Amino acid sequence: MMRKNLRKSSIALAVAAAGVGVVGLSTQAVAVQIGTDGLGEALIYPYYTTNNGYLTLVDVINTSAKTVAFKIRLRDAKNSRDCRDFNVVLSPHDVWVASIEEGEDGQPRIWTPDNSCTSPSLPNTVRNGKFVNLTSADFAGTRSDSDDESIDRCREGYVEIIEMGTSTGGVYATDALHDSDGVPPCELIPNDFNNAATIGAVKAEFREPENVLKGNFSLIRTQTGQGFSGVPTTLANFYSPLLGVDGASADDLVSTAGGLAPSLGDAAPAESFIPDVLTGSGILFDTWSGANGGADPVSAVLMRSSVINEWSTNPGFGSNTDWAVTFPTKRFYVDPDIAGATVAAPFTELFDENSNAKSCVEIGIQSWNREEKAETVQNGFSPFVPGQANELCYESNVITFNRTGGEGILDSKFAQNIDTANLGLFGWTRLDMTTSAQAQVGLTSTGPVVTTYKGLPVTGFAVINRSTGSQSTNYGGLFDHAYQRLVS
């Protein structure tokens, strides 16, 4: 397929032809896009785990002189159902940190030593901090989405942080401000951000989000002395309702804790922007008006035709590799609660359509070693099953390389293995995200020039370890995936 090559002049002509004019063109500046400078309004942490002694550290920095409110939501690996969410309010230049971990009772939880205000307040205390257990309530009982209602679904997944609004001053900004001992009052925020009777007053103080959040995360396993650190995928200009200067609108995304809002489906305006530096061939600016509303522009900026990274499986170095491959917007297209009775492209089947607590999509796999030898996997992930395709079936997927036993570095319960034994000890792999017919259909914008994005909305990373046999000398690294795009 031909890659669209649109320069600014081409877009201007297209916008003018559509009757949008210069004002329409200026909305590029406030269309949702990947935050290439690391600051934004929505942060996607591609993978967390509490399996087998792991804990996942998450932090968020408010880089501004304003008070910032955000929603944190932990989503399960299988179907992106809500494992726990609450609101956090950061005073100017504040940092919030938390650990997603297994508690003493064996239950997964989120714990924080931080003093910043949350709504609601976290109910339990341990280790000079507060915590709340994760929950299966969003996929069990009346909310059941399959036969799998186990809390084990929440032991791994991914994290969304969505900025809800900013305040330059008022009772809630004062309530969030730390005193000389580093402790804010938190007298109003815990209740008022979680109460339908008072949320209107909160919204009156807060204005639209701004690109001021910076995130980091670490996957740590203290038993082995290993840690892998990275940064989330950052979405800039996620919510700019008046198409004007960032922060100018009195509109916001403030909502009570425990609800479904805000989500990655709330991008506004429903527009996406991909700059030259990410396409390699020109600007992509598109508007969207499909049934998935604000989810489509977010999917568009994450749509990739290929995922690329390295692997190492050298037993002499004690080296192994796992990949995390996450589809952050998949639920909008496959969860019957959102998508209805019919799956939507670019995905292939509804979650639990085949009564297996899965929603699978076919991919292609081709690997090379460091001396150019290539191998294409045609019989499915190993161990091979005749007639089985290469499929990724969850929202957060883990891929191991050349594992003959066990569950890999991350100890994922949902891991699949690529057999690279014929290629040697080192190499790289490309996952083809355009293999399925639905991924070839992709997503098609409505203007100003109609664009079709092929592939799947994906993010993630590789972790490679070096196990020396000693906790004090083990080490490892985290490497973000590289991607290719295919548009027409």
Phi, psi and omega per residue, in radians:
M1 nan 2.677 3.125
M2 -1.418 2.418 3.053
R3 -1.493 2.313 3.114
K4 -1.160 2.326 -3.137
N5 -2.141 1.568 -3.069
L6 -1.950 2.015 3.009
R7 -1.557 2.964 -3.069
K8 -1.007 -0.672 -3.136
S9 -1.128 -0.642 3.127
S10 -1.140 -0.727 3.120
I11 -1.131 -0.732 3.137
A12 -1.023 -0.770 3.123
L13 -1.112 -0.725 -3.127
A14 -1.136 -0.740 3.139
V15 -1.130 -0.761 3.127
A16 -1.086 -0.714 3.140
A17 -1.112 -0.542 3.132
A18 -1.423 -0.045 3.129
G19 1.434 0.271 -3.097
V20 -1.537 -0.701 3.076
G21 1.388 -2.942 -3.030
V22 -1.117 -0.642 3.141
V23 -1.049 -0.732 3.102
G24 -1.064 -0.724 -3.137
L25 -1.096 -0.626 -3.085
S26 -1.183 -0.295 -3.115
T27 -1.220 -0.203 3.026
Q28 -0.903 -0.647 -3.058
A29 -1.164 -0.355 -3.109
V30 -2.115 0.248 3.025
A31 -1.413 2.580 -3.119
V32 -1.089 2.435 -3.094
Q33 -2.744 2.834 3.057
I34 -1.238 2.272 -3.108
G35 -1.378 1.622 -3.047
T36 -1.210 -0.268 3.092
D37 -1.675 0.073 3.050
G38 1.510 0.003 3.106
L39 -1.981 2.531 3.140
G40 -2.970 -2.903 -3.112
E41 -1.938 -0.303 3.100
A42 -2.383 2.357 -3.101
L43 -2.129 2.282 3.106
I44 -2.000 1.919 3.073
Y45 -1.552 1.915 -2.848
P46 -1.121 -0.398 -3.072
Y47 -2.796 2.375 2.932
Y48 -2.264 2.752 3.089
T49 -2.636 2.555 2.992
T50 -2.100 0.203 -3.063
N51 -1.250 2.440 2.912
N52 0.866 0.838 3.060
G53 1.557 -0.044 3.101
Y54 -1.320 2.572 2.857
L55 -2.281 2.643 -3.114
T56 -2.054 2.034 3.109
L57 -1.569 2.334 3.136
V58 -2.214 2.325 3.002
D59 -2.359 2.714 -3.126
V60 -2.384 2.279 3.141
I61 -1.933 2.256 2.947
N62 -1.573 1.839 -3.059
T63 -1.502 0.119 -3.025
S64 -1.903 3.000 3.054
A65 -1.598 0.223 3.124
K66 -1.900 2.824 3.006
T67 -1.435 2.356 -3.041
V68 -2.172 2.322 3.035
A69 -1.931 2.378 3.080
F70 -2.444 2.783 3.034
K71 -1.792 2.286 2.973
I72 -1.876 2.351 -3.114
R73 -2.411 2.198 3.060
L74 -1.690 2.196 -3.077
R75 -1.974 2.463 -3.099
D76 -1.263 2.726 -3.024
A77 -1.203 -0.508 -2.992
K78 -1.374 -0.884 -2.988
N79 -2.402 0.323 3.090
S80 1.019 0.448 3.026
R81 -1.278 2.760 -3.006
D82 -1.347 2.038 3.071
C83 -1.591 -0.414 3.053
R84 3.113 2.453 3.011
D85 -2.567 2.699 3.024
F86 -2.850 2.976 -3.135
N87 -1.718 2.566 3.079
V88 -2.255 2.419 3.102
V89 -2.079 2.117 -3.124
L90 -1.824 2.253 3.001
S91 -1.268 2.971 -3.121
P92 -0.948 2.304 3.086
H93 1.107 0.399 -3.110
D94 -1.495 2.790 3.064
V95 -2.259 2.390 3.050
W96 -2.044 2.333 -3.122
V97 -2.240 2.632 3.132
A98 -2.702 2.788 3.079
S99 -2.146 2.214 3.010
I100 -1.674 2.061 -2.892
E101 -2.664 3.009 3.012
E102 -1.650 2.321 -3.122
G103 -1.448 3.085 3.136
E104 -1.080 -0.430 3.123
D105 -1.558 0.082 3.125
G106 1.485 0.002 -3.129
Q107 -1.597 2.469 3.058
P108 -1.227 2.502 -3.085
R109 -2.631 2.938 2.964
I110 -2.061 2.217 -3.039
W111 -2.175 2.498 3.109
T112 -2.456 2.416 3.004
P113 -1.604 0.074 -2.951
D114 -1.416 2.593 3.140
N115 -1.589 -0.186 -3.104
S116 -0.995 2.579 -3.054
C117 -1.219 2.403 3.011
T118 -2.158 2.757 3.060
S119 -2.387 2.043 -0.060
P120 -1.293 2.983 3.035
S121 -1.133 2.463 3.108
L122 -1.207 2.302 -2.850
P123 -1.450 -0.285 -2.990
N124 -2.069 2.678 -3.130
T125 -2.176 2.482 3.056
V126 -2.916 2.555 3.083
R127 0.912 0.768 3.132
N128 1.008 0.561 3.094
G129 -2.600 -3.111 -3.121
K130 -2.105 2.671 3.128
F131 -2.614 2.867 2.987
V132 -2.451 2.415 3.130
N133 -1.245 2.633 2.991
L134 -1.304 2.850 -2.996
T135 -2.448 2.610 3.080
S136 -1.680 0.178 -3.010
A137 -1.012 -0.512 -3.070
D138 -1.457 -0.077 3.051
F139 -2.383 0.419 3.115
A140 -2.305 2.844 3.105
G141 1.073 -2.270 -3.133
T142 -1.195 -0.265 3.109
R143 -1.760 0.209 -3.068
S144 -1.022 2.379 3.093
D145 -2.012 -0.023 -3.141
S146 -3.036 -3.066 3.076
D147 -1.300 -0.257 -3.122
D148 -1.590 1.718 3.114
E149 -1.925 0.318 -3.056
S150 -1.316 2.511 3.046
I151 -1.103 -0.270 3.104
D152 -1.025 -0.425 3.089
R153 -1.090 -0.422 -3.119
C154 -1.616 0.010 3.129
R155 -1.324 -0.223 3.013
E156 -2.640 2.695 -3.104
G157 2.936 -2.509 3.092
Y158 -2.511 2.968 -3.016
V159 -2.168 2.369 2.978
E160 -1.940 2.380 2.916
I161 -2.174 2.128 -3.099
I162 -2.152 2.070 3.105
E163 -1.157 2.323 -3.102
M164 -1.751 -0.505 -3.135
G165 3.032 2.987 -3.134
T166 -2.240 2.632 3.115
S167 -2.288 2.372 3.070
T168 -1.663 -0.040 3.114
G169 2.730 2.622 -3.111
G170 2.610 -3.049 -3.039
V171 -1.156 -0.566 -3.117
Y172 -1.386 -0.615 3.035
A173 -1.093 -0.702 3.103
T174 -1.163 -0.668 -3.131
D175 -1.145 -0.451 -3.107
A176 -1.593 -0.189 -3.026
L177 -1.334 2.240 -3.118
H178 -1.288 2.493 3.082
D179 -1.515 -2.975 -3.070
S180 -1.143 -0.316 3.083
D181 -1.618 0.051 3.134
G182 1.394 0.373 -3.095
V183 -2.142 2.153 3.089
P184 -1.460 2.775 -3.140
P185 -1.080 -0.799 -3.114
C186 0.894 0.731 -3.126
E187 -1.552 -0.509 -3.081
L188 -1.848 -0.708 -2.963
I189 -1.026 -0.816 -3.087
P190 -0.960 -0.671 -3.138
N191 -1.530 -0.840 -2.953
D192 -1.214 -0.497 3.081
F193 -1.395 -0.032 -3.101
N194 -2.288 0.507 -3.037
N195 -2.414 2.117 -3.107
A196 -1.056 -0.470 -3.109
A197 -1.333 -0.377 -3.066
T198 -2.026 -0.135 -3.064
I199 -1.136 -0.454 3.080
G200 -1.098 -0.692 3.110
A201 -1.169 -0.652 3.090
V202 -1.096 -0.826 -3.116
K203 -1.093 -0.556 -3.137
A204 -1.161 -0.494 3.137
E205 -1.482 -0.537 -3.031
F206 -1.652 2.546 3.082
R207 -1.952 -3.072 -3.053
E208 -1.054 2.728 3.097
P209 -1.106 2.785 3.051
E210 -2.311 2.821 -3.083
N211 -1.397 1.319 -3.031
V212 -2.242 -0.020 -3.086
L213 -1.617 2.389 3.053
K214 -2.207 2.340 -3.101
G215 -2.170 2.780 3.030
N216 -2.554 2.774 3.036
F217 -2.624 2.771 3.084
S218 -2.490 2.368 2.994
L219 -1.750 2.055 -2.984
I220 -2.226 2.333 3.050
R221 -2.184 1.757 -2.990
T222 -1.172 -0.495 -3.108
Q223 -1.090 -0.559 -3.106
T224 -1.839 -0.075 3.140
G225 1.232 0.456 -3.093
Q226 -2.005 2.540 3.075
G227 -2.562 2.601 -3.130
F228 -2.304 2.102 -3.040
S229 -2.037 2.527 3.132
G230 -2.715 -2.990 3.125
V231 -2.169 2.601 3.136
P232 -1.276 2.826 2.925
T233 -1.244 2.211 -3.015
T234 -1.908 2.253 3.077
L235 -1.842 2.083 3.071
A236 -1.630 2.719 3.092
N237 0.937 0.692 -3.114
F238 -1.149 -0.654 -3.086
Y239 -2.395 1.842 -3.128
S240 -2.407 1.274 -2.907
P241 -1.109 -0.486 -3.093
L242 -1.731 0.093 3.099
L243 1.023 0.472 -3.088
G244 -1.996 -2.638 3.141
V245 -1.137 2.428 -3.130
D246 -0.957 2.197 3.127
G247 1.535 0.039 -3.051
A248 -1.382 -0.458 -3.039
S249 -1.440 2.527 3.042
A250 -1.406 -0.145 3.100
D251 -1.272 2.697 -3.103
D252 -2.692 3.139 3.117
L253 -1.951 0.279 -3.106
V254 -1.056 2.249 3.108
S255 -2.573 2.824 -3.104
T256 -1.174 2.684 3.073
A257 -1.191 2.677 3.075
G258 1.503 -0.148 3.110
G259 -1.611 3.136 -3.104
L260 -1.485 -0.180 -3.108
A261 -1.861 2.665 -0.180
P262 -1.384 2.870 3.123
S263 -2.400 3.106 3.103
L264 -1.211 -0.071 3.050
G265 -1.554 0.101 -3.063
D266 -1.813 0.265 3.100
A267 -1.020 2.353 3.133
A268 -2.600 2.381 -0.081
P269 -1.141 2.902 -3.142
A270 -1.367 1.230 -3.097
E271 -2.406 2.599 3.118
S272 -2.227 2.624 -3.126
F273 -2.440 2.227 3.081
I274 -2.202 2.015 -3.077
P275 -1.335 2.965 -3.134
D276 -0.917 -0.693 -3.003
V277 -1.104 -0.408 -3.140
L278 -1.726 -0.396 3.130
T279 -1.620 -0.505 -3.075
G280 1.330 -0.014 -3.081
S281 -2.535 0.021 3.100
G282 2.525 2.927 -3.129
I283 -1.242 2.468 2.975
L284 -2.119 2.039 3.115
F285 -2.241 2.117 -3.026
D286 -2.439 2.637 3.014
T287 -1.912 2.692 -3.035
W288 -2.355 2.420 3.141
S289 -2.463 0.470 -3.132
G290 -1.389 -3.109 -3.079
A291 -1.129 -0.399 -3.100
N292 -1.566 0.103 2.992
G293 0.892 -2.138 -3.071
G294 -1.262 -0.179 3.109
A295 -1.258 -0.600 -3.095
D296 -1.085 -0.807 3.104
P297 -1.118 -0.578 3.068
V298 -1.163 -0.768 3.093
S299 -1.051 -0.680 -3.097
A300 -1.057 -0.757 -3.096
V301 -1.286 -0.290 3.096
L302 -1.757 -0.044 -3.094
M303 -1.210 2.159 3.109
R304 -2.303 2.496 3.085
S305 -1.497 -0.419 -3.137
S306 -2.524 2.584 3.003
V307 -2.053 2.290 -3.003
I308 -2.306 2.368 3.020
N309 -2.897 3.085 -3.117
E310 -1.683 2.928 2.985
W311 -2.540 2.679 3.079
S312 -2.490 2.276 -3.129
T313 -2.364 0.840 -3.053
N314 -1.539 1.889 -3.125
P315 -1.152 -0.421 3.103
G316 -1.135 -0.492 3.089
F317 -1.734 -0.002 -3.012
G318 1.097 0.657 -2.968
S319 -1.775 2.369 3.022
N320 -2.474 2.901 -3.083
T321 -2.401 2.367 2.940
D322 -2.194 2.529 3.007
W323 -1.971 2.438 2.924
A324 -1.782 2.198 -3.128
V325 -2.239 1.903 -3.007
T326 -2.086 2.424 3.079
F327 -1.917 1.575 -2.957
P328 -1.174 -0.388 -3.113
T329 -1.921 0.168 -3.043
K330 -0.994 -0.646 -3.044
R331 -1.039 -0.512 -3.124
F332 -1.156 -0.323 -3.078
Y333 -1.914 -0.289 -3.028
V334 -2.199 -0.346 -3.125
D335 -1.391 2.054 -3.103
P336 -0.967 -0.465 3.107
D337 -1.112 -0.453 -3.112
I338 -1.906 -0.838 -3.039
A339 -1.417 -0.286 -3.068
G340 1.445 -2.627 -3.014
A341 -1.491 -0.094 -3.070
T342 -2.249 2.244 3.085
V343 -1.124 2.607 3.128
A344 -1.967 2.498 3.039
A345 -1.061 2.536 0.319
P346 -1.642 0.152 -3.100
F347 -1.654 2.980 -2.855
T348 -1.897 -0.647 -3.093
E349 -2.522 2.617 3.077
L350 -1.126 2.662 3.055
F351 -1.111 2.307 3.141
D352 1.137 0.336 3.111
E353 -1.017 -0.593 -3.137
N354 -1.849 0.408 3.096
S355 0.961 0.736 -3.116
N356 -2.286 0.230 -3.130
A357 0.952 0.719 3.125
K358 -2.451 2.847 2.942
S359 -2.488 1.675 -2.942
C360 -1.629 2.563 3.049
V361 -2.387 2.357 -3.084
E362 -1.345 2.471 3.060
I363 -2.303 2.910 3.013
G364 -1.851 2.629 -3.115
I365 -2.306 2.136 3.016
Q366 -2.358 2.313 -3.083
S367 -2.178 2.673 3.081
W368 -2.314 2.617 2.942
N369 -1.610 -3.050 -3.059
R370 -1.321 -0.121 3.115
E371 -1.966 0.430 2.983
E372 1.400 -0.018 3.081
K373 -1.160 2.351 -3.052
A374 -2.066 2.697 3.050
E375 -2.626 2.317 3.110
T376 -1.875 2.214 3.124
V377 -1.438 2.081 -3.067
Q378 -2.053 -0.156 -3.025
N379 -1.992 0.367 3.124
G380 1.568 2.925 3.073
F381 -1.044 2.628 3.126
S382 -1.414 2.630 -0.031
P383 -1.200 2.425 -3.013
F384 -1.162 2.449 3.041
V385 -2.116 2.100 -3.109
P386 -0.919 2.300 3.125
G387 1.427 -0.042 -3.125
Q388 -1.521 2.320 3.126
A389 -1.487 2.915 2.988
N390 -1.366 1.951 -3.060
E391 -2.311 2.478 2.937
L392 -1.884 2.218 -2.901
C393 -2.029 0.020 -3.072
Y394 -2.219 3.028 3.062
E395 -1.295 -0.749 3.034
S396 -1.995 2.029 -3.082
N397 -1.993 2.539 3.041
V398 -2.104 2.305 3.119
I399 -2.039 2.225 3.042
T400 -1.776 2.899 -3.103
F401 -2.219 2.134 3.021
N402 0.971 0.690 3.099
R403 -1.541 2.252 3.104
T404 -1.717 -0.084 3.111
G405 -3.079 2.832 -3.128
G406 1.411 -3.029 -3.006
E407 -2.100 0.300 3.046
G408 1.522 -3.070 -3.096
I409 -1.074 -0.774 -3.038
L410 -1.499 -0.081 3.119
D411 0.945 0.666 3.128
S412 -1.215 2.417 3.078
K413 -1.390 -0.122 -3.106
F414 -2.061 0.362 -3.039
A415 -1.277 2.601 2.990
Q416 -2.180 2.669 -2.985
N417 -2.012 2.409 2.966
I418 -1.830 2.144 -3.131
D419 -1.440 1.942 -3.137
T420 -1.930 0.288 -3.041
A421 -1.037 -0.613 -3.106
N422 -1.235 -0.235 -3.091
L423 -1.754 -0.153 -3.129
G424 1.789 -2.640 -2.941
L425 -1.715 -0.343 -3.055
F426 -2.415 2.683 3.058
G427 2.972 -2.817 3.111
W428 -2.524 2.785 -3.066
T429 -2.346 2.520 3.005
R430 -2.026 2.166 2.998
L431 -1.650 2.128 3.134
D432 -1.517 1.998 -3.110
M433 -1.554 0.055 -3.088
T434 -1.887 0.274 -3.034
T435 -1.197 -0.719 -3.085
S436 -1.344 2.724 3.119
A437 -1.093 -0.659 3.136
Q438 -1.173 -0.638 3.086
A439 -1.187 -0.497 3.050
Q440 -1.256 -0.597 3.023
V441 -1.120 -0.790 3.051
G442 1.128 -2.612 3.108
L443 -2.112 2.368 -3.109
T444 -2.106 2.201 -3.126
S445 -1.370 3.030 3.124
T446 -1.848 -0.027 3.115
G447 2.692 -3.056 -0.062
P448 -1.151 -0.444 2.918
V449 -2.066 2.167 -3.056
V450 -1.071 2.227 -3.096
T451 -2.223 2.392 3.026
T452 -1.909 2.134 3.103
Y453 -1.737 2.143 -3.106
K454 -1.886 2.545 -3.111
G455 2.094 -2.576 -3.110
L456 -2.410 2.582 3.097
P457 -1.354 1.935 -2.912
V458 -2.488 2.630 3.012
T459 -2.622 2.947 3.122
G460 2.706 -2.841 -3.035
F461 -2.854 2.955 2.989
A462 -1.965 2.529 2.955
V463 -2.077 2.347 3.112
I464 -2.206 2.229 -3.097
N465 -1.930 2.867 2.994
R466 -2.293 1.867 -3.103
S467 -1.763 1.975 -3.104
T468 -1.643 -0.145 -3.060
G469 1.650 -0.066 -3.139
S470 -2.196 2.255 3.140
Q471 -1.007 -0.564 -3.058
S472 -1.384 -0.267 -3.097
T473 -2.121 -0.045 3.032
N474 -1.129 2.614 3.076
Y475 -2.754 3.028 -3.136
G476 -2.933 3.041 -3.131
G477 -2.459 2.714 3.076
L478 -2.033 2.326 -3.045
F479 -2.298 2.070 3.128
D480 -1.082 2.535 3.061
H481 -1.148 2.684 2.891
A482 -1.755 2.789 -3.033
Y483 -2.443 2.769 2.924
Q484 -2.163 2.704 -3.133
R485 -2.126 2.659 3.091
L486 -2.399 1.952 -3.141
V487 -2.295 2.734 3.131
S488 -2.592 nan nan
